[in-house]
Amino acid sequence: MSPSTTGTPRRWLGLALIAAAQFVVIMDTSIIGVALPDMQAALGFSPESLSWVFNAYVIAFGGLLLLGGRLSDLLGARKMFITGWVILAAGSVLAGAAGNVAVEIAGRAVQGAGAALIAPAALTLLMALFGGTSDLPKAFAVYGAAAPIGGTAGVFLGGVLTEYASWPWVFYITVPIAALVILLTPVALPAIAGQQGSVDILGAVTGTAGLAALVYGIVRAPEAGWAAAETVIALGAGAVLLILFFIVQARSRQPLLRLGIFRAPQLGAANVAQLLLGGAWVPMWFFLNLYLQQVLGAGAFAAGAALLPMTLLIVLGMTLVAPRLLARFGAKALIVAGFAFLAAGLVWLAFARPDGSYVVDVLPASLVAAFGMALAFVPSLGTAIGAARPEETGVASGLVNTSYQIGSAVGLAALTALSSTITAGGSTAEDLTAGYAAAFIGAAAVAVLGGILAAATLRGRAATAEPELATTTA
């Protein structure tokens, strides 16, 4: 089924299912925040182990993305999309029904594994539906906008479900969404034939274990210490395993990740842009939430409401503004400008006061940063996917998702360590604000680096998904 033979209503229903995937994958990272205290009391988490409700999901997700992309190419994107939803739903049931810490962490890891199959398959299906059409920038925009909506919705839903139902429902809520998507997928999404080939088992083991060890070391470092034996061993093991992974890929006849893919024009540069976007944006969202709640005294609902204008601007920017500017100026200009706006908003946030207000200290700066994210995300994502061969869309999708997730994990861990160093154990509004300001400046530096590298490495207009978008940039 190609874009030319697929009816327009069915194509947009398919896009809705793909956007639902992005929505749920991000929602499942934010919905647990408000429920964590209740989970700690019910399951017996220690303060040190509670973070693993989040970490188990992130490690499984980040570690398995490349394998998920390869399986999507070999076995068919729609088949892996459905399989991922089944696994995600099973993990949600397991996490919701958990009666102890071990089962809860296992359930979250299963959720992450399901998400790692869904994400690359979703982007492959998006390209199958919209590649070669003038609607491709809009499709990328809708897909990209689903992420901030999922993040903000997770905060609200987590609070509502925890207060009016019980904490297991922050996991059970995923099950009916998964059932609906699985039911509609055969109707709305194309059945893409898998390719002949086999899974590179050694590459899958070394790549997945290497990424998992790397993410583990990164997410544990702020708590254990960057020089702690646990951190050093995890990061060292991750580095060794990834070196072995690349050696295996260079020698394998059917590699998990064909190294020649990096010779594709724009692919490396676009992945670096996604990595640095994650490294700047996710820490900003995290520390802004902390500033709202711990300094300004906002509750979970109020903090979620405070993020709504930013979320709305991202949605409008990605769906209405970015596609039009992309057609006129090309991807390179938008990515560079997006990083510049993001950096400016982050620097502005660094001037937030201990006795500040939402209207003065948060709202205008967050809107500037959000506008930058809206400009940069869509063209960098589209360029990364469009630069690969059609038969390697799944791998390219897994790679760009991995880049963003690794960037997010590294950025958040590093800036958490920076913030903690500045705060130095202090808990006053002044201490906390100083730590958050340092984190905002650090994130701004990441955004500036992203803009510089994008300007230096992206070619010309670097239109998204060349040559598929020739009709939109002509």
C-alpha positions as CSV (number, residue, x, y, z in Angstrom):
1,M,0.0,0.0,0.0
2,S,1.6,3.3,-1.1
3,P,0.6,6.9,-0.5
4,S,-0.9,7.1,-4.0
5,T,-3.1,4.1,-3.4
6,T,-4.1,4.8,0.1
7,G,-7.2,7.0,0.6
8,T,-6.7,10.3,2.3
9,P,-9.0,9.6,5.3
10,R,-7.3,6.3,5.9
11,R,-3.9,7.9,5.7
12,W,-4.8,10.5,8.3
13,L,-6.3,7.8,10.5
14,G,-3.0,6.0,10.2
15,L,-1.1,9.2,11.2
16,A,-3.4,9.4,14.2
17,L,-2.3,5.9,15.3
18,I,1.4,6.8,14.7
19,A,1.0,10.0,16.7
20,A,-0.8,8.0,19.5
21,A,2.4,5.8,19.6
22,Q,4.6,8.9,20.2
23,F,2.0,10.3,22.7
24,V,2.0,7.1,24.8
25,V,5.7,6.5,24.7
26,I,6.3,10.0,26.2
27,M,3.3,9.9,28.5
28,D,4.6,6.7,30.1
29,T,7.7,8.6,31.2
30,S,5.8,11.5,32.8
31,I,2.6,10.0,34.2
32,I,4.4,8.2,37.0
33,G,5.8,11.4,38.7
34,V,2.8,12.3,40.9
35,A,2.2,8.6,41.7
36,L,5.7,7.9,43.0
37,P,5.0,8.6,46.7
38,D,2.0,6.3,46.7
39,M,4.0,3.6,44.9
40,Q,6.8,4.0,47.4
41,A,4.4,3.5,50.4
42,A,2.6,0.6,48.8
43,L,5.5,-1.4,47.4
44,G,8.3,-0.6,49.9
45,F,10.7,1.3,47.6
46,S,13.6,2.9,49.4
47,P,14.3,6.5,48.4
48,E,17.4,5.3,46.5
49,S,15.5,2.7,44.5
50,L,12.4,4.7,43.7
51,S,14.2,6.3,40.7
52,W,14.2,2.9,39.0
53,V,10.5,3.2,38.2
54,F,11.7,5.7,35.7
55,N,15.2,4.4,34.9
56,A,14.1,0.8,34.1
57,Y,11.8,2.2,31.3
58,V,14.5,4.5,29.9
59,I,17.3,1.9,29.9
60,A,15.2,-0.8,28.1
61,F,13.8,1.8,25.7
62,G,17.2,3.3,24.8
63,G,19.1,0.0,24.7
64,L,16.6,-1.8,22.4
65,L,15.9,0.9,19.8
66,L,18.4,-0.2,17.3
67,L,17.3,-3.8,17.5
68,G,13.7,-2.6,17.2
69,G,14.6,-0.7,14.0
70,R,16.3,-3.7,12.5
71,L,13.4,-6.0,13.3
72,S,11.1,-3.5,11.7
73,D,13.0,-3.7,8.5
74,L,13.3,-7.5,8.5
75,L,9.9,-8.6,9.8
76,G,7.7,-5.7,8.6
77,A,7.0,-2.4,10.3
78,R,3.3,-3.1,10.9
79,K,3.9,-6.4,12.4
80,M,6.5,-5.0,14.8
81,F,4.2,-2.0,15.6
82,I,1.5,-4.4,16.7
83,T,3.9,-6.6,18.6
84,G,5.3,-3.5,20.4
85,W,1.8,-2.5,21.5
86,V,1.1,-6.0,22.8
87,I,4.4,-6.0,24.8
88,L,3.7,-2.4,26.1
89,A,0.2,-3.4,27.2
90,A,1.6,-6.5,29.0
91,G,4.2,-4.5,30.7
92,S,1.5,-2.0,31.8
93,V,-0.6,-4.8,33.4
94,L,2.5,-6.2,35.1
95,A,3.5,-2.8,36.5
96,G,0.0,-2.0,37.7
97,A,-0.5,-5.4,39.4
98,A,3.0,-5.4,41.0
99,G,3.0,-6.4,44.6
100,N,6.7,-5.7,45.2
101,V,9.7,-3.7,44.0
102,A,11.2,-6.3,41.7
103,V,8.0,-6.9,39.8
104,E,7.3,-3.2,39.4
105,I,10.8,-2.6,37.9
106,A,10.4,-5.6,35.6
107,G,7.0,-4.3,34.4
108,R,8.6,-0.9,33.6
109,A,11.4,-2.7,31.7
110,V,8.9,-4.6,29.7
111,Q,7.1,-1.4,28.9
112,G,10.3,0.1,27.7
113,A,11.0,-2.9,25.5
114,G,7.6,-2.5,23.9
115,A,8.2,1.2,23.3
116,A,11.5,0.3,21.6
117,L,9.7,-1.8,19.0
118,I,6.9,0.8,18.5
119,A,9.0,3.9,18.0
120,P,11.1,2.9,14.9
121,A,8.2,1.0,13.3
122,A,6.0,4.1,13.7
123,L,8.4,6.3,11.8
124,T,8.8,3.6,9.1
125,L,5.0,3.5,8.7
126,L,4.8,7.3,8.6
127,M,7.3,7.3,5.7
128,A,5.3,4.5,3.9
129,L,2.1,6.6,4.2
130,F,3.5,10.1,3.4
131,G,6.9,9.7,1.7
132,G,7.0,11.4,-1.6
133,T,3.9,13.5,-0.9
134,S,3.6,17.2,0.0
135,D,2.0,16.2,3.2
136,L,5.2,14.7,4.7
137,P,6.2,17.8,6.6
138,K,2.7,18.0,8.2
139,A,2.9,14.4,9.1
140,F,6.3,14.8,10.8
141,A,4.9,17.9,12.5
142,V,1.9,16.0,14.0
143,Y,4.2,13.2,15.1
144,G,6.6,15.6,16.7
145,A,3.8,17.6,18.4
146,A,2.5,14.4,20.0
147,A,5.5,14.3,22.3
148,P,5.0,17.5,24.3
149,I,1.3,16.7,24.5
150,G,2.0,13.3,25.9
151,G,4.4,14.8,28.5
152,T,2.0,17.4,29.7
153,A,-1.0,15.0,29.6
154,G,1.0,12.5,31.7
155,V,1.4,15.1,34.5
156,F,-2.4,15.7,34.5
157,L,-3.5,12.1,34.1
158,G,-1.0,11.0,36.8
159,G,-2.5,13.4,39.3
160,V,-6.1,12.6,38.4
161,L,-5.7,8.9,38.4
162,T,-3.6,8.8,41.6
163,E,-6.1,11.1,43.5
164,Y,-9.4,9.7,42.3
165,A,-8.5,6.1,41.5
166,S,-5.2,4.6,42.7
167,W,-1.6,4.5,41.5
168,P,-1.9,1.3,39.4
169,W,-4.2,3.2,37.0
170,V,-1.2,5.3,35.8
171,F,-0.2,2.0,34.1
172,Y,-3.6,0.5,33.3
173,I,-4.6,3.6,31.3
174,T,-2.2,2.5,28.6
175,V,-4.1,-0.8,28.1
176,P,-7.3,0.5,26.4
177,I,-5.3,2.8,24.2
178,A,-3.1,-0.1,23.1
179,A,-6.2,-2.3,22.4
180,L,-7.8,0.5,20.2
181,V,-4.6,1.0,18.3
182,I,-4.1,-2.7,17.7
183,L,-7.7,-3.0,16.5
184,L,-7.4,-0.1,14.0
185,T,-3.8,-0.8,12.8
186,P,-4.8,-3.5,10.1
187,V,-7.3,-1.0,8.7
188,A,-5.3,2.2,8.7
189,L,-1.6,1.2,8.3
190,P,0.1,-0.5,5.3
191,A,1.4,-4.0,5.5
192,I,5.1,-3.5,4.6
193,A,6.8,-6.7,3.5
194,G,9.8,-7.6,5.5
195,Q,13.2,-8.1,3.8
196,Q,15.2,-11.2,3.4
197,G,18.0,-11.5,6.0
198,S,18.7,-12.5,9.6
199,V,19.2,-10.7,12.9
200,D,22.8,-10.1,13.7
201,I,22.7,-11.8,17.1
202,L,26.2,-10.8,18.2
203,G,25.6,-7.3,17.1
204,A,22.3,-7.2,18.8
205,V,23.8,-8.4,22.1
206,T,26.8,-6.1,22.1
207,G,24.8,-3.1,20.8
208,T,21.9,-3.5,23.2
209,A,24.0,-4.4,26.2
210,G,26.4,-1.5,25.4
211,L,23.6,1.1,25.1
212,A,21.9,-0.2,28.2
213,A,25.2,-0.1,30.2
214,L,25.9,3.4,28.9
215,V,22.4,4.7,29.8
216,Y,22.5,2.9,33.2
217,G,25.8,4.6,34.1
218,I,24.5,8.0,33.0
219,V,21.2,7.9,34.9
220,R,22.9,6.5,38.0
221,A,25.8,9.0,38.0
222,P,24.1,12.0,39.6
223,E,23.1,9.8,42.6
224,A,26.1,7.5,42.9
225,G,28.7,10.0,41.7
226,W,30.5,10.2,38.4
227,A,33.7,8.9,40.0
228,A,32.0,6.0,41.9
229,A,33.0,2.5,41.0
230,E,29.5,1.7,39.9
231,T,29.4,4.5,37.4
232,V,32.9,4.0,36.1
233,I,32.3,0.2,35.6
234,A,29.0,0.8,33.8
235,L,30.3,3.5,31.5
236,G,33.5,1.5,30.8
237,A,31.6,-1.6,30.0
238,G,29.2,0.3,27.8
239,A,32.2,1.8,25.9
240,V,33.9,-1.5,25.4
241,L,30.7,-3.2,24.3
242,L,29.9,-0.5,21.8
243,I,33.4,-0.7,20.4
244,L,32.9,-4.4,20.0
245,F,29.5,-3.7,18.4
246,F,31.1,-1.5,15.7
247,I,33.8,-4.1,15.1
248,V,31.1,-6.7,14.6
249,Q,29.2,-4.4,12.3
250,A,32.2,-3.8,10.1
251,R,32.8,-7.5,9.7
252,S,29.2,-8.8,9.5
253,R,27.5,-9.6,6.1
254,Q,24.1,-8.7,7.5
255,P,24.9,-6.2,10.2
256,L,22.3,-4.8,12.7
257,L,23.5,-1.3,11.7
258,R,25.3,-1.0,8.3
259,L,28.1,1.4,9.0
260,G,27.8,2.7,5.4
261,I,24.6,4.3,6.4
262,F,26.6,7.1,8.0
263,R,27.9,8.1,4.6
264,A,24.4,9.1,3.6
265,P,24.4,12.9,3.3
266,Q,22.9,14.7,6.3
267,L,22.2,11.6,8.3
268,G,25.0,12.1,10.8
269,A,24.5,15.8,11.2
270,A,20.8,15.4,11.7
271,N,21.3,12.7,14.3
272,V,23.7,15.0,16.2
273,A,21.1,17.7,16.0
274,Q,18.5,15.4,17.6
275,L,21.0,14.3,20.2
276,L,21.7,17.9,21.3
277,L,18.0,18.8,21.1
278,G,17.3,16.1,23.6
279,G,20.3,17.2,25.7
280,A,18.9,20.7,26.0
281,W,15.1,20.3,25.9
282,V,14.5,17.4,28.4
283,P,16.6,19.0,31.2
284,M,14.8,22.3,30.6
285,W,11.4,20.7,31.0
286,F,12.7,18.8,34.1
287,F,14.2,21.7,35.9
288,L,11.4,24.1,35.0
289,N,8.9,21.7,36.6
290,L,11.1,21.6,39.7
291,Y,11.3,25.4,39.8
292,L,7.5,25.7,39.5
293,Q,6.9,23.2,42.3
294,Q,9.8,23.6,44.7
295,V,10.4,27.3,44.4
296,L,7.1,28.9,43.4
297,G,5.1,26.3,45.4
298,A,2.9,25.1,42.6
299,G,1.1,21.8,43.0
300,A,1.3,19.0,40.4
301,F,-1.9,20.2,38.7
302,A,-0.8,23.9,38.7
303,A,2.6,22.9,37.4
304,G,1.0,21.0,34.6
305,A,-1.3,23.9,33.8
306,A,1.8,26.2,33.7
307,L,3.3,24.0,31.0
308,L,0.1,24.2,28.8
309,P,1.0,27.4,27.0
310,M,4.4,26.1,26.1
311,T,2.8,22.8,24.9
312,L,0.2,24.6,22.8
313,L,2.9,26.8,21.2
314,I,4.9,23.7,20.3
315,V,1.9,22.0,18.8
316,L,1.0,25.1,16.7
317,G,4.6,25.7,15.8
318,M,5.2,22.1,14.6
319,T,1.9,21.7,12.7
320,L,1.4,25.2,11.3
321,V,4.5,27.2,11.3
322,A,7.4,24.8,10.8
323,P,6.1,23.1,7.6
324,R,5.6,26.5,5.9
325,L,9.0,27.8,6.9
326,L,10.6,24.5,5.9
327,A,9.2,24.8,2.4
328,R,10.5,28.3,2.1
329,F,13.9,28.2,3.8
330,G,14.9,24.6,4.0
331,A,15.8,22.4,7.0
332,K,19.2,23.9,7.8
333,A,17.9,27.4,8.4
334,L,15.1,26.2,10.7
335,I,17.4,23.9,12.7
336,V,20.0,26.7,13.3
337,A,17.2,29.2,14.1
338,G,15.5,26.7,16.4
339,F,18.6,26.1,18.4
340,A,19.1,29.9,18.7
341,F,15.6,30.5,20.1
342,L,16.0,27.5,22.4
343,A,19.3,28.9,23.8
344,A,17.8,32.3,24.2
345,G,14.8,31.0,26.1
346,L,17.1,28.9,28.4
347,V,19.3,31.9,29.2
348,W,16.2,33.9,30.0
349,L,15.0,31.2,32.4
350,A,18.3,31.3,34.2
351,F,17.4,34.8,35.5
352,A,14.3,33.4,37.3
353,R,14.1,34.7,40.9
354,P,13.6,32.9,44.1
355,D,10.6,35.1,44.8
356,G,9.6,35.2,41.2
357,S,6.2,34.7,39.5
358,Y,5.0,32.5,36.7
359,V,4.0,35.4,34.5
360,V,7.3,37.2,34.7
361,D,9.9,34.5,35.3
362,V,8.6,31.5,33.5
363,L,5.9,32.2,30.8
364,P,7.7,34.4,28.3
365,A,11.1,32.6,28.5
366,S,9.4,29.1,28.2
367,L,7.5,30.3,25.1
368,V,10.7,31.4,23.4
369,A,12.3,28.1,24.2
370,A,9.3,26.2,23.0
371,F,9.2,28.1,19.7
372,G,12.8,27.1,19.2
373,M,12.1,23.4,19.8
374,A,9.1,23.6,17.4
375,L,11.4,25.0,14.6
376,A,14.3,22.5,15.1
377,F,12.6,19.2,15.8
378,V,10.6,18.6,12.7
379,P,13.3,19.3,10.1
380,S,16.1,17.5,12.0
381,L,13.9,14.4,12.4
382,G,12.8,14.4,8.8
383,T,16.3,14.9,7.5
384,A,17.6,12.0,9.6
385,I,14.9,9.6,8.3
386,G,14.9,10.8,4.7
387,A,18.7,10.5,4.4
388,A,18.6,6.7,4.6
389,R,17.8,4.1,2.0
390,P,14.1,3.1,1.8
391,E,15.0,-0.4,2.9
392,E,16.8,1.0,6.0
393,T,14.1,3.3,7.2
394,G,13.5,1.2,10.3
395,V,17.2,1.3,11.3
396,A,17.4,5.0,10.6
397,S,14.3,5.5,12.8
398,G,15.8,3.5,15.6
399,L,19.1,5.4,15.2
400,V,17.4,8.9,15.4
401,N,15.3,7.8,18.4
402,T,18.4,6.5,20.1
403,S,20.2,9.7,19.5
404,Y,17.4,11.7,21.1
405,Q,17.1,9.4,24.1
406,I,20.9,9.2,24.7
407,G,21.1,13.0,24.4
408,S,18.2,13.3,26.9
409,A,19.8,10.9,29.4
410,V,23.3,12.4,29.1
411,G,22.0,16.0,29.3
412,L,19.7,15.4,32.3
413,A,22.4,13.4,34.2
414,A,25.1,16.0,33.6
415,L,23.0,19.0,34.4
416,T,21.5,17.3,37.4
417,A,25.1,16.9,38.7
418,L,25.8,20.5,37.9
419,S,22.7,21.7,39.6
420,S,23.5,19.6,42.7
421,T,27.0,20.9,42.9
422,I,25.8,24.5,42.8
423,T,23.0,23.8,45.4
424,A,25.6,22.0,47.6
425,G,22.8,20.4,49.7
426,G,21.0,23.6,50.3
427,S,17.2,23.5,50.3
428,T,16.2,27.2,50.5
429,A,14.5,28.9,47.6
430,E,17.7,30.8,46.9
431,D,19.8,27.6,46.9
432,L,17.4,25.7,44.6
433,T,17.1,28.6,42.2
434,A,20.8,29.0,41.9
435,G,21.1,25.3,41.0
436,Y,18.3,25.4,38.5
437,A,19.8,28.6,36.9
438,A,23.1,26.7,36.4
439,A,21.3,23.9,34.8
440,F,19.5,26.3,32.4
441,I,22.8,27.9,31.4
442,G,24.3,24.4,30.8
443,A,21.3,23.5,28.6
444,A,21.7,26.8,26.8
445,A,25.3,25.9,26.1
446,V,24.2,22.6,24.6
447,A,21.7,24.4,22.4
448,V,24.4,26.8,21.2
449,L,26.7,23.9,20.4
450,G,23.8,22.3,18.4
451,G,23.3,25.5,16.4
452,I,27.0,25.8,15.6
453,L,27.3,22.2,14.5
454,A,24.1,22.3,12.4
455,A,25.4,25.5,10.6
456,A,28.8,23.8,10.0
457,T,27.7,20.3,9.0
458,L,24.3,20.5,7.2
459,R,24.4,21.2,3.5
460,G,22.7,24.2,2.0
461,R,19.0,24.2,2.4
462,A,19.1,20.5,3.4
463,A,15.5,20.0,2.6
464,T,13.9,17.3,4.8
465,A,13.8,13.9,3.3
466,E,15.3,14.7,0.0
467,P,14.3,14.0,-2.7
468,E,10.8,13.1,-1.4
469,L,10.0,16.7,-0.5
470,A,11.0,18.2,-3.8
471,T,7.4,19.1,-4.4
472,T,7.3,21.1,-1.2
473,T,10.5,23.1,-1.7
474,A,10.3,23.7,-5.4
